[in-house]
Amino acid sequence: MDTLLTFSASRLFAPLLLAALASAVLLGVLAWRTPYLARAGLRHIGRRKARTALIVFGLMLSTSFVASSIAIDDTIALAVKTVAVFSLGRIDEDVTAGGDSMTQYPASYGGIVTHALADDPHVAGVAPALVVPNLLVADVTARQVRGGVSAFAIQPENAGPLGDLRDSAGARRPVDALDRSELYLNRAVGQLLNAQPGDTVDLYSTLWKGERYSFRVKALVTGGPLGDNPAIVLPLPILRRLAGAEGFINHIYVANTGDGLTGVGYSDEIASRMVGALPGLLGVSTVKQDGVTFAVRTQDVSGRILTLYTLFALAIGLMLIFLLFVLLAAERRAELGMARALGLRRGHIVRMLLFEGAAYDAGAAAAGILAGLGLGV
């Protein structure tokens, strides 16, 4: 949770914690100075256990309205961000020629980027790559065909997490383990083709009209630069030969440190370093940061609705607490009248109810924490 009703949650934590501690200390001082009022307020809690349980449950219910709206907002925000960036895999920044992902440029620029970012602690990997989109892949063994598949070929040295491909069993599948006649399928295209390791697939493209190239599926993989879009992985020399791009690439992928989503905070700094090292014909795109920003803006609509719901929940909770104490006072009208007759002032009676209400709140908080821990196990 980053915000609560448009306020920074991290900034609210300290004031709210201090307010809670100050309230607890104040109640303790009042109970120490007037112990007879504390005993008079707390004696009713154990007398009517069913009523006490009902009041504690009501307080838990009122706070659960607010907690549920915050939890739903956080869940939606995380889901939207994850879906928005999952297709990018571990790619945080992308270097292309003039913003055109198809234009090729010399592979030597990959070394320039690697050198420029070599001492940056926020960079986890740099991978020059050649990407050929819109391939037609035909699984000869399964007799299935899929179009719109992208072919990835990356330089594995210094790739870090960008070269970390895993099969369904979690075993690493290095890019340089492929021979000239093998390729990897990502899970998306593997499911679409109903492919299995060992199948024979044919590749077709408008780049080589009238030609087809056969490869054997070595494994179904995920991770690295692969997301949920249909893709295959080939050795870089092989894809260069097929595309007629010897000595060229059209992407330089950079992966930031973190879990693939938390590293977007370093994108601006890393992009600035690359822009300073590269010639003007190449541009740097902070693709994952842009995706997260767009997702947050899209999620803002649901966030506003949930904020309104939270305000209603707070109002309902306050009303419920108010009604509980009004009912407590109304139920003990005769008792409170006798107390006034014995010399207690209005402030003393309010203090008695305050002690009793604090005990209910403490019980509701403890029960809520235990219930949350129980659900989380």
Phi, psi and omega in degrees: 000117180265327182225154175226109183055047178071000176264147179295125181295323180294326179281333179283336187300309184297312179298319180293321178295318178295321179295319179294317179295319179296321178295319179296318179295318180297317177297321178296318178296316179298319179294325179290323181282328181231071183295331180294325177290323178296317179295321180293325180285326185272346185293337183281344186294314183277351183283321181238090187293322181296317179294320178299315179297322179294318180294317179298318178296320178297320177294319176298319181295320181294320179285333179295331176301313181292315182298321181293321180294320178294318181295319179295319179298316179296319180296315179296316180299313180294320180296316180296316179297316182296315179295322183295328186251354185295327181293346180269354182059228179265015180280121175256318177232151183223128178259121178229169181270106178062027180081359180263115184288349181264338183291130182268154177213164186301142181292345180296337178294336175297320177294326178297315180294317180300318179292320182294330184255010188298326184258013180273117182290347181268001179259123181263338181186150177230129184222102168299140187214155170241126182237128177242112182272173170058047172273152171257122183246124180243120177274106183294324182289312182273351180059048178232149182230141178218131176258175178069031181263138178261139177258124179253138171218119183239156174275115191287337180297132179065014183285334180059229181294342178291339177257008183271086178263139183231143175272185185295337179271359180087003180283144179290141178233088183297148178294321183283003175276351179282136172265186189294340184248015184238158175210166172253144169252139171282167189295329181297307180289332176296320178290321180295325181268354187055042186273156177225153175305136183101345178294155174258128179237147176250139180251134177233147178203155175291345179287335177228073184299136178079000180246150172223148182233130184259139178220160176256136179284118179274324181192160170261124190232167172214169180099188181061224178277359185276138175241221181263002176276145181302129183206156173231160180237127179237160171297143183301316179299325182291313181293326175298319180294319180294320184271358183064043185234047180298124179080010182235159172221171175227006176212149165231110182268142177233133176249129178274163174291164183112192184265015181100342178237325182285343183281358182295340179293343179266357190298317183298315180296316181292319179297321179297320179294322179289320179299323179290336183264338186264154174291165186294341183286347180255143179239150181249127178248127175272073193297318183286321177297319178296320178295319178294319179299316179296321180295320180295320179294322178293321181287347183298330180296310178294327178297322178294321178296316180291330175296317177298319178298320179298320178297317176297320180296319177298317179297319179295318179297316178297319179296320180296315179297317179300315181295324178300315182286330174295318179293322177299316180293320181293323182293330184253033183300315181295317180296317180291329176295319177295323179295320177295323180293332179277358175113359178286138179270173181300320179297324178295319180293318177299322180293322177300313179295327178295317178298316180295316179296323178297322178295318176299316180297317179297319177296319179294320179296316179296317179295322179295319178296316179295321178294320179295318177296322179295321179288331182280344181287000000 
